[in-house]
Amino acid sequence: MEIEYFLGGNKRRRRAAVAEIEPLNFIIGTEDCSNNQEYCNEPLKAGRAYKVKSFACTTSGCTETLYSQPIRTAPDPTAGIIGGAVAAVVAIVIAGVVIIFMKRKKRLCFAGKEVENGTRKGVVDMQNIDTDTDHIFKPCPVKLSEFPAYVENMHKDSNLLFAEAYNLLKEQSPSHPVTAANSENDRPKNRYTNIMPYDRSRVKLRPLDDVEGSDFINANYIPGYTSRREYIATQGPMQMTFDDFWRMIWEQTVDTIVMLTRLVEKGRRKCIDQYWPNLNDPVFYGDLIVSIQSESNLSDYTLRIFEQKECRTVKHFWYLKWPDMGCPDDPKMLLDFVKTVREHKVMPGNDIASVVHCSAGVGRTGTYIAVDHLLQHIRDHDDVDIYQLVLDMRDHRCNMVQTEDQYVYIHECLKAFITTDDETEDEEEEEHVYQNTKFCGDNIYENTAFQQD
């Protein structure tokens, strides 16, 4: 496989010197990797799917694209020949068995004598056929009591049902107009050209006088369990959108920001800059002054408390355990973080939105929102439909829960919570004789104010 790069001249002439751009060819698969070095340009394997991501760095920092659609290498012809030969032999054997069976039964399937009970001898009753449909994914609610077994079944055959579910999710995901995001004034404010906020659900800022497009920010309202606008999913702020980001925090009276990406991951600077001030160093973002009241560095996250205009506080949870190119190893890690954030909400159950972002604001962001929503939902319901939840999220912002791994991880988080919760309840039941039966601890996911529409 050959990948072509283009290298320009110096920064000052880059835009004008298009004719001077020279291609640099990088050929994949030219190294011998038998010595097991950490990074090696080994040949691609036959019949495998690969994804490509591009990185570009200048003196001012680095940027990266999203992963491409899967690119599949040619299949191994040897495997095809062997598979064809085996299939031919199996077909011959099956045909022989069918012929012998038909001769013995003398066209049993099509003719038969009437018997005393009124049924035809040899006529197959379709209701009595044992049809195995476990290998076909069917979207539907799942009882919480059956959920752990359901997840195990989805994992069978190398996550076959999860793959079917996620492919179906992509096929059924809606698409809506993105007129504002594609306008000439607002197009540069989008970090990625394929992650645009839908017009129907985008967060609109108060327009600034004589500034066209000043109501735009790449952010969408996402429904939650207690409110149709419980979350705001947004991209990581860019240098040119810092002021817009803090204006959104102020106008939407946001009290919680959840950040799910590091500034630097695997030695590379991510596509996000520090959009907050340093301790003891207030900064003006447009007309808004933001300062840090306190900063706590914990094992899994950093908690900062910002102050806007010296009158409103915003809690900033920066999660540090989400690895690049994957999900946290242990679902309990994310569960603990989600529950911690929920505990710190100023007024749980109110209509104040929480802002959640990663880099693009769809992958990790969608995963976090789904888990938080589910933990509230299962307190009042005995079933759950993760597929429909993610599909509903995608109706408000494109690509929410961006990868199959993230979709699987949501299931693992809920499974871990249910099984742990069951064990805790069992322990509490065994110890009731020693407890004050009038005691009832607060539950951060209990909803007393929400009413179904």
Residue pairs with C-beta under 8 A, 6 or more apart in sequence:
1 27
1 28
1 29
1 44
1 71
1 73
2 25
2 26
2 27
2 28
3 25
3 26
3 27
3 28
3 52
4 23
4 24
4 25
4 26
5 23
5 24
5 25
5 26
6 21
6 22
6 23
6 24
7 21
7 22
7 24
8 14
8 17
8 20
8 21
9 17
9 20
11 58
13 20
28 41
28 43
28 44
29 41
29 42
29 43
29 44
30 41
31 40
31 41
31 42
32 42
33 40
33 41
33 42
44 50
44 73
45 73
46 73
46 74
46 75
46 76
46 79
47 72
47 73
47 74
47 75
47 76
47 79
48 72
48 73
49 70
49 71
49 72
49 73
50 70
50 71
50 72
50 73
51 67
51 68
51 69
51 70
51 71
52 67
52 68
52 71
53 64
53 65
53 66
53 67
53 68
54 64
54 65
55 62
55 63
55 64
55 65
55 268
56 62
56 63
56 64
57 63
61 269
61 273
62 268
62 269
62 271
63 271
64 268
64 270
64 271
65 192
66 192
66 194
66 195
66 360
102 108
105 122
108 122
109 122
109 123
109 124
111 122
112 120
112 121
112 122
112 123
113 120
113 121
114 120
114 121
115 121
134 153
134 156
135 157
135 160
135 161
136 164
137 154
137 161
137 164
137 165
137 168
139 165
139 168
139 385
139 387
139 388
140 385
141 383
141 384
141 385
141 388
142 150
142 383
142 384
142 385
143 382
143 383
144 378
144 381
144 382
144 383
144 384
144 418
145 382
147 384
147 414
147 415
147 418
148 415
148 418
148 419
151 411
151 412
151 415
153 161
154 161
154 162
154 165
154 408
154 411
155 161
155 162
159 404
159 408
162 404
162 407
162 408
162 411
163 404
165 387
165 407
166 404
166 407
168 387
169 387
169 390
169 391
169 394
169 407
172 391
173 391
173 394
173 398
173 399
174 394
174 395
175 398
176 198
176 199
176 200
176 201
176 395
177 198
177 199
177 200
178 196
178 197
178 198
178 199
179 199
180 186
180 197
180 199
180 202
180 213
180 215
180 216
181 187
181 190
181 196
181 197
181 199
181 202
181 216
181 218
182 196
183 213
183 216
185 212
185 213
185 216
186 213
186 216
188 240
189 216
189 217
189 218
189 238
189 240
189 241
189 244
190 196
190 218
190 235
191 218
191 235
191 236
191 238
191 271
191 359
191 360
192 235
192 360
194 398
194 399
195 218
195 235
195 360
195 361
195 362
195 398
195 399
196 218
196 398
197 203
197 217
197 218
197 219
197 220
197 397
198 220
198 396
198 397
198 398
200 396
201 220
201 221
201 222
201 396
201 397
202 216
202 217
202 219
202 220
202 221
203 217
203 219
203 220
203 221
203 232
203 234
203 248
203 252
204 215
204 216
205 214
205 215
205 216
205 217
205 244
205 247
205 248
205 251
206 215
206 247
206 251
207 214
207 215
208 214
216 244
217 234
217 241
217 244
217 245
217 247
217 248
218 234
218 235
218 241
218 361
219 232
219 233
219 234
219 235
219 248
219 355
219 361
220 232
220 233
220 234
220 396
220 397
221 228
221 229
221 231
221 232
221 353
221 396
222 229
222 230
222 231
222 232
222 233
222 369
222 393
222 396
222 397
222 400
223 229
223 230
223 231
223 392
223 393
223 396
224 230
224 231
224 369
224 372
224 373
224 376
225 373
225 376
225 377
225 447
225 450
226 349
226 350
226 351
226 376
226 447
226 449
226 450
227 351
227 353
229 351
229 353
230 351
230 353
230 354
230 373
231 353
231 354
231 355
231 356
231 369
232 248
232 252
232 254
232 353
232 354
232 355
232 356
233 356
233 357
233 361
233 362
233 365
233 366
233 369
233 396
233 397
233 400
234 245
234 248
234 355
234 356
234 357
234 361
234 365
235 357
235 359
235 360
235 361
236 259
236 261
236 270
236 271
236 272
236 275
236 357
236 358
236 359
236 360
236 361
237 244
237 245
237 272
237 273
237 275
237 357
238 273
239 273
242 273
242 275
242 285
243 285
243 286
243 288
245 275
245 285
246 275
246 285
246 286
246 288
246 290
246 308
247 285
247 286
247 288
248 254
248 355
249 257
249 308
249 314
249 355
250 288
250 308
250 309
250 312
252 352
252 353
252 355
253 312
253 352
254 314
254 352
254 353
254 354
254 355
255 313
255 314
255 315
255 345
255 346
255 352
255 354
256 314
256 315
256 317
256 341
256 344
256 345
256 346
256 354
256 355
257 314
257 315
257 316
257 317
257 354
257 355
257 356
257 357
258 317
258 319
258 341
258 354
258 355
258 356
258 357
258 368
259 316
259 317
259 318
259 319
259 357
259 358
260 319
260 322
260 356
260 357
260 358
260 364
260 365
260 368
261 270
261 272
261 322
261 357
261 358
261 359
261 364
262 270
262 320
262 324
263 269
263 270
263 272
263 273
263 274
264 270
265 323
265 324
266 324
270 359
271 359
272 359
276 283
276 290
276 292
276 304
276 306
276 316
277 283
277 290
277 291
277 292
278 292
279 292
279 295
280 292
281 291
282 289
282 290
282 291
283 289
283 290
283 291
284 290
288 308
288 309
289 308
289 309
289 310
290 306
290 307
290 308
291 306
291 307
291 310
292 304
292 305
292 306
292 307
293 305
293 306
293 307
293 313
294 304
294 305
295 302
295 303
295 304
295 305
296 302
296 303
296 304
300 319
300 320
300 321
300 333
300 336
300 337
301 317
301 318
301 319
301 320
301 321
301 337
301 340
302 317
302 318
302 320
303 315
303 316
303 317
303 318
303 344
304 315
304 316
304 318
305 313
305 314
305 315
305 316
306 313
306 314
306 315
306 316
307 313
307 314
308 314
315 344
317 337
317 340
317 341
317 344
319 337
321 328
321 333
321 334
321 337
322 328
322 334
322 358
322 364
323 329
326 405
327 334
327 367
327 405
327 406
327 409
328 334
328 409
331 409
331 412
331 413
331 415
331 416
331 417
332 416
332 420
334 367
334 368
334 371
334 409
334 413
335 371
335 375
335 413
335 416
335 417
338 368
338 371
338 372
338 375
339 375
339 444
341 354
341 372
342 348
342 372
342 375
342 444
342 445
343 444
345 354
346 352
348 444
349 447
349 448
349 449
349 450
356 365
356 368
356 369
357 365
358 364
358 365
360 399
360 402
361 397
362 397
362 398
362 399
362 400
362 401
362 402
363 399
363 401
363 402
363 403
363 406
364 406
365 400
366 390
366 393
366 397
366 399
366 400
366 401
366 402
366 406
367 401
367 406
367 409
367 410
369 393
369 400
370 386
370 389
370 390
370 393
370 400
370 401
370 410
371 410
371 413
371 414
373 389
374 384
374 386
374 389
374 410
374 413
374 414
375 414
375 417
375 445
376 445
376 447
377 384
378 384
378 414
378 417
378 418
379 443
379 445
379 446
379 447
380 447
384 414
386 407
386 410
386 411
386 414
390 400
390 401
390 407
390 410
393 400
393 401
394 400
394 401
401 407
401 410
428 435
